[in-house]
Amino acid sequence: MTNPTHLKIDFVSDVVCPWCAIGLKSLEQALQKLDGSVSADLHFQPFELNPQMAPEGEDVAEHLAHKYGSTPEQMAQNREGIRQRGASLGFTFDMDKRGRIYNTFDAHRLLHWAELEGKQHALKLALLEAYFTKGEDVSSHDVLARVAGEVGLDAAKAREVLDSGRYADEVRAQERFFQEQGIRAVPSVIVNGRYLIQGGQPPEVFEQTLRQIASES
């Protein structure tokens, strides 16, 4: 039996981006299908959709209308499309609970720490669920520390990281690095630092592309 091809995957995303949740669930399913032929080293990299967002956040409908010029009808249609895509992948979007959009810088700092602790993937999923399934405030230190505790991280240490402002420079540097690489939209999935898969693609697209990359590696 041949050894699986090892791929390094940088998943550039934000925790308040619905297509990032869809992209992650699709990628996970693709990797399950490729189990045995491909092994992946998955790293979550920071991207802020709204780096200037005020601490108290903003009403989602107002934000989308202002940012994209979306009408209420378009928003309802988009929400339903996203809900259906999520459901097909086993992810629950409860859009009625998501009233506000938040600043995510502290969430990215916590994810940076979680990677050092070996729990980044679990925390990423839990934060996406906290926001999209439960409608929680993912800028709140209370929420972030609690969610960290729920995935097996030390909640008191998480609180310490959040309150101290630790890893701010590292997160800013990573954000800058990917912007300089031309990343302007998320999710952006970068394989082996060379191949780019963009958007919340279906699992089949991820599977096919990763298979192709593995055969060339």
Buried (B, 14 or more C-beta within 10 A) or exposed (E): EEEBBEBEBBBBBBBBBBBBBBBBBBBBBBBEBBEEBBBBEBBBBBBBBBEEBEEEBBEBBEBBBEEEEBEEEEBEEBBEEBBEBBEEBEBEBEBEEBEBBBBBBBBBBBBBBBBEBEBBBBBBBBBBBBBBBBBBBBBBBEBBBBBBBBBEBEBEBBBEBBEEEBBBEBBBEBBEBBEEBEBEEBBBBBBBEEBBBBBBBBBEBBBEBBBEBBEEE
